Amino acid sequence: YIESGESALGPGGSIFIRAKDGAILEGGSVEVVAGGTGGHASKGGSMTIAAGEGSNDDEGDGGNGGTLTLSGGFANGRAKIDVGGDAILRGGDSMKGQGGSVLVSSGFSSD
């Protein structure tokens, strides 16, 4: 369990997880995997990545939701073969049933 602290008067605590650079070979990777299960009719663990809520409900200028950015890595090479990293979103595989979907939608507005 990893958690940062709350703040009543300033910004909340941040959490940074970063793999280090490789001087000659590939840089370090970060992999976060939810738990599996071997139980009959059970479901593997879910994963949620969500930006922060802007919970102030002031009518003049309340809180704004945080931004979630998923992006491939930057390629700093100067040759045409040096390409940026891909951003891949894919549904889960299934042995017999339908594979998981990729759902994309814009945010709701009451206006």
Buried (B, 14 or more C-beta within 10 A) or exposed (E): EEEEEEEEEEEEEEEEEEEEEEEEEEEEEEEEEEEEEEEEEEEEEEEEEEEEEEEEEEEEEEEEEEEEEEEEEEEEEEEEEEEEEEEEEEEEEEEEEEEEEEEEEEEEEEE
